[in-house]
């Protein structure tokens, strides 16, 4: 089974709740999983030969939440190339804020990881609060599929 770091960016706790449930599931199915609520660069880099799952909400302006922003900035500033890193992103957002802001936190993190040469295992999951009141309804099936891809890789 895989070693998976789950890195969270949350504004009002919704992404953190999703991450807690996802981490519990990943552990139950046998993965070595750790949850990072206010992640550091060092914690992130410790997983660069493993798997990373980023679960993040988005601020009203389409930005990365304060709990995840220092990690994003540190990655952007140091720009460590990570060609062995495989990852997934669950982005939580609200399409009523407009297309350019919708799931902006996850979109920005996804773009940075690709610039760092990390490889997505699956396409980013964008969860729209206007359509799915309970983000887990769409996040859990995606995570199940993502872990199957991880196990096959």
SVG drawing of the C-alpha trace seen along z (x, -y; Angstrom):
<svg xmlns="http://www.w3.org/2000/svg" viewBox="-27 -38 42 40">
<polyline fill="none" stroke="black" stroke-width="0.4" points="0.0,0.0 1.0,-3.6 2.3,-6.3 0.0,-9.3 0.3,-12.8 -3.0,-14.7 -2.5,-18.4 -5.4,-20.7 -6.4,-24.3 -9.5,-25.3 -11.3,-28.6 -14.4,-27.6 -13.6,-23.9 -15.3,-22.3 -12.2,-21.1 -10.8,-20.0 -13.9,-17.8 -13.6,-16.3 -9.9,-15.6 -10.5,-13.9 -13.1,-11.6 -10.8,-10.9 -7.8,-10.2 -9.9,-7.8 -11.0,-5.9 -7.4,-5.8 -6.1,-4.4 -9.0,-1.8 -8.1,-0.5 -4.5,0.0 -2.6,-3.1 -0.1,-4.7 -1.7,-8.1 -1.0,-11.4 -3.1,-14.5 -1.5,-18.0 -3.8,-20.9 -1.2,-23.7 1.4,-22.0 5.1,-23.1 7.5,-22.8 9.5,-20.2 6.4,-18.0 5.4,-18.3 8.9,-17.5 9.0,-14.4 6.4,-12.9 8.0,-13.8 8.7,-10.1 5.3,-9.1 1.7,-10.3 0.2,-13.6 -3.5,-14.5 -4.3,-18.2 -7.8,-19.0 -8.5,-22.8 -11.3,-25.2 -11.0,-28.6 -11.4,-32.1 -14.0,-34.4 -11.4,-36.0 -10.4,-32.6 -7.3,-32.3 -5.6,-29.6 -6.7,-29.6 -4.4,-31.0 -3.8,-27.5 -2.2,-26.3 -0.9,-29.6 2.5,-29.5 3.2,-26.0 2.2,-27.2 4.5,-30.3 7.4,-28.2 7.1,-25.8 6.8,-28.6 9.8,-30.4 12.2,-27.4 10.8,-25.7 12.0,-22.2 11.5,-20.0 9.7,-16.8 9.4,-14.5 8.8,-11.4 5.9,-12.9 2.4,-11.7 -0.6,-13.6 -4.3,-14.4 -6.2,-17.5 -9.8,-17.9 -10.8,-21.6 -13.8,-22.9 -15.5,-26.0 -18.7,-27.9 -19.4,-28.6 -21.6,-31.6 -18.4,-33.5 -17.6,-33.3 -15.6,-31.0 -12.3,-32.8 -12.6,-32.3 -14.3,-28.9 -12.0,-26.4 -9.1,-28.8 -7.2,-27.5 -7.1,-24.0 -6.4,-25.2 -3.4,-27.3 -2.0,-24.4 -2.4,-22.0 -0.7,-24.4 2.3,-24.8 2.7,-21.1 2.7,-20.5 5.4,-23.3 7.4,-21.4 7.2,-18.3 4.9,-16.4 2.5,-14.0 -1.2,-14.0 -2.7,-10.5 -6.1,-11.8 -7.7,-15.0 -8.4,-17.5 -11.8,-17.1 -13.6,-20.5 -16.6,-20.3 -19.2,-23.0 -21.1,-23.9 -24.0,-25.2 -24.5,-21.6 -23.2,-19.4 -24.1,-20.5 -22.2,-17.5 -18.8,-17.5 -18.1,-13.9 -20.8,-12.7 -18.5,-13.4 -15.1,-13.4 -15.3,-9.8 -16.0,-8.1 -13.2,-10.2 -10.8,-9.1 -11.7,-5.4 -10.8,-5.7 -7.7,-7.8 -6.4,-5.1 -7.0,-2.4 -4.8,-4.4 -2.2,-4.8 -2.2,-1.0 -1.8,-0.3 1.1,-2.7"/>
</svg>
